[in-house]
Amino acid sequence: MEASGTEVKNEDWKIIAKKYSTPDPVKSWGQIANTLIPYFTLWYLAYRALEISIWLTIAISLLNQFFNCRTFIIMHDCGHGSFFKSKKLRTIVGTICGILTFTPYEQWTKSHATHHNTSGNLDKRGIGDIWTLTATEYGEMSPWNRLMYHLYRFPFVTFVLGPFYLFQIAYRVKAKGDGPLQDRNRWLTNFALVAIITTLCLTIGWKAFLAVHLPIVIVSNTLGAWLFFVQHQYEDVYWRKTEDYDYFQACMKGCSYLKLPKLFQFGTGNIGIHHIHHLSHKIPNYNLQRAFDENDIFQDCTILGFWDSFKGIWLKLYDENTQSMISFGEYYRRYGVRPEIFTVRAWQWVFPWFRRFQVS
């Protein structure tokens, strides 16, 4: 170990992180090869599998979503300036990977940079993050707005409908704050997608295209939303007002280390080591594990196992009094508030089986 948490001051993490921040072109090109070659190969195999069974096609497509996720991570690293030294090369590779994942590279890069600069700051929520209210804010909302928040935080909306809307619809149009660079890149992405999808539909048929690609799109969107969610939504997550905000603590305590099995870690491009990524987004994804293993200062973080990550799904509000995320049910009990008819707890007396979806 090179540095212990007791020996290294918070300000010194930059010196440590810099060691891992230089992109390795061999590793970068190698990652492109071991991502895109399997991606296109599995896509073709899924198409040919239609001759045998559509279920085989769907199974292969579901496997391929891991490589779709890795493609997104490559775009993600290019956007952070960590994959190649050349900005031009990063833009080209990032744009291509963005097209493959239906994401306008420049638009996403800009909003994601805002997320990194404001993550964990209660005064700067709203761009590139999960809509999260404090208990006080929720209590002051009208019943209609509380209903909207309940719907937004319902798992099917958070992990299925919401991501599908974001990636397949919202990213096709101009976002607030977009400039000429984002506009040009978005139009390029849209035109490329129209050309690619039209060509595929005319050559293999629209039914075959949907059978092969729709499972990739839906599952990848859901997987990406889940990864992003669990990296910032857990019980003792860090949220503070600007005057009490500390960047180092926001990264170490406000971003989890999602410890996945090696196969899943490969498929998600090490993005589960999220606290180090937030500390220094210049570190390429293939250096994150080494940075964690070699430095004690990076190991004082919230570690979530695969199954532990699902516990955060039912944590909906940030309680500033306890500095922790709580469920709706805990909010009603803690603050003596009578739940509205649309809430989960209110419906439990109508549908007793609904209790299984409510954490205490």
Residue pairs with C-beta under 8 A, 6 or more apart in sequence:
1 294
1 295
1 296
2 16
2 294
2 295
3 12
3 16
3 295
3 296
3 297
4 296
4 297
5 296
5 297
5 299
5 300
8 16
8 296
8 297
10 246
10 248
10 249
11 248
12 297
13 248
13 279
13 280
13 297
13 298
14 280
16 291
16 295
16 297
16 298
17 276
17 279
17 280
17 282
17 283
17 291
18 280
19 291
20 280
20 283
20 284
20 287
20 288
20 290
20 291
21 82
21 280
21 282
21 283
21 284
21 287
23 82
23 83
23 84
23 85
23 284
24 284
24 286
25 84
25 85
27 284
27 286
28 83
28 84
28 284
28 286
31 70
31 74
31 269
31 285
31 286
32 74
32 93
35 67
35 70
35 71
35 74
36 67
36 71
36 100
38 64
38 67
39 64
39 67
39 68
39 70
39 71
39 100
42 60
42 61
42 63
42 64
42 67
43 61
43 64
43 212
43 213
43 216
45 60
46 57
46 58
46 60
46 61
46 64
46 211
46 212
47 57
47 204
47 208
47 212
49 56
49 57
49 60
50 57
50 208
50 211
50 212
54 211
57 211
57 212
58 211
58 215
61 211
61 212
61 213
61 214
61 215
61 216
62 215
62 216
62 219
64 216
65 215
65 216
65 219
65 220
65 223
66 266
66 267
66 268
67 267
68 100
68 101
68 216
68 220
69 220
69 223
69 224
69 267
69 268
69 269
70 266
70 267
70 268
70 269
71 97
71 100
71 101
72 97
72 101
72 103
72 220
72 224
72 269
73 268
73 269
73 270
73 271
73 285
74 83
74 93
74 94
74 97
74 269
75 93
75 94
75 97
75 98
75 101
75 103
75 105
75 108
76 112
76 269
76 271
76 285
77 83
77 284
77 285
78 84
78 90
78 91
78 93
78 94
78 97
78 105
79 90
79 94
79 105
79 108
79 109
79 112
79 113
80 109
80 281
80 282
81 87
81 90
81 281
81 282
82 281
82 282
82 283
82 284
82 285
83 90
83 93
83 94
83 284
84 90
84 93
91 105
94 105
94 109
95 105
95 106
95 185
95 188
95 189
97 105
98 104
98 105
98 108
98 185
98 189
99 189
99 192
99 193
99 196
101 167
101 220
102 167
102 168
102 171
102 189
102 193
102 217
103 167
103 171
103 189
104 171
104 182
104 185
104 186
104 189
104 190
105 185
105 189
106 181
106 182
106 184
106 185
106 186
107 171
107 175
107 178
107 182
107 185
107 186
108 171
110 177
110 178
110 182
111 127
111 128
111 175
111 177
112 128
114 127
114 128
115 127
115 128
115 129
116 278
116 281
117 124
118 124
118 125
118 127
118 129
119 129
119 232
119 250
119 251
119 254
119 255
119 278
120 237
120 238
120 239
120 240
120 245
120 249
120 250
120 251
120 253
120 254
121 239
121 240
121 241
121 242
121 245
121 250
122 134
122 239
122 240
122 241
122 242
122 318
122 320
123 241
123 242
124 242
125 131
125 132
129 232
130 158
130 228
130 229
130 232
130 233
131 149
131 152
131 153
132 233
132 239
132 317
132 318
133 141
133 149
133 316
133 317
133 318
134 239
134 317
134 318
134 319
134 320
135 317
135 318
135 319
135 320
135 321
135 326
135 331
135 334
135 335
136 320
138 146
138 149
138 317
138 331
139 335
139 337
141 149
143 340
146 340
147 340
147 342
149 316
150 328
150 342
150 343
151 157
152 158
152 162
153 316
155 313
158 225
158 229
158 313
159 222
159 225
159 226
159 229
160 218
160 221
160 222
162 225
163 221
163 222
163 224
163 225
164 217
164 218
164 221
166 221
167 217
167 221
168 217
168 221
171 186
171 189
172 186
172 190
173 186
174 182
174 183
174 186
175 182
178 186
197 209
200 209
201 209
223 268
226 309
227 258
227 268
227 271
227 272
229 312
229 313
230 256
230 258
230 304
230 309
230 310
230 312
231 255
231 256
231 258
231 271
231 272
231 274
232 254
232 255
232 256
232 274
233 312
233 315
233 325
234 256
234 302
234 304
234 309
234 311
234 312
234 315
234 325
235 311
235 312
235 315
235 324
235 325
236 253
236 302
236 323
236 324
236 325
237 253
237 254
237 256
237 302
237 318
237 324
237 325
238 249
238 250
238 252
238 253
238 254
239 254
239 318
239 320
239 323
240 246
240 250
248 279
250 278
251 275
251 276
251 278
251 279
252 275
252 279
252 300
252 301
253 301
253 302
254 278
255 274
255 275
255 277
255 278
255 301
256 272
256 274
256 275
256 301
256 302
256 303
256 304
256 309
257 272
257 273
257 274
257 275
257 276
257 292
257 301
257 302
257 303
257 304
258 272
258 273
258 274
258 304
258 306
258 309
259 272
259 303
259 304
259 305
259 306
260 268
260 272
260 306
261 306
264 306
265 272
265 289
269 285
270 285
270 286
270 288
270 289
271 277
271 285
273 288
273 289
273 291
273 292
275 298
275 301
275 302
276 283
276 288
276 291
276 292
276 298
277 283
277 285
277 288
279 298
283 291
291 298
292 298
292 299
304 312
311 359
312 325
314 327
314 357
314 358
314 359
315 325
315 326
315 327
315 359
316 325
316 326
316 327
316 328
316 331
317 325
317 326
317 327
317 328
317 331
318 324
318 325
318 326
319 325
319 326
319 331
319 334
326 334
327 358
327 359
327 360
328 339
328 343
328 344
328 345
329 344
329 345
329 358
329 359
329 360
330 360
331 337
332 338
332 339
332 343
332 345
339 345
339 346
340 346
341 347
344 354
344 357
344 358
345 358
347 354
348 354
348 355
348 358
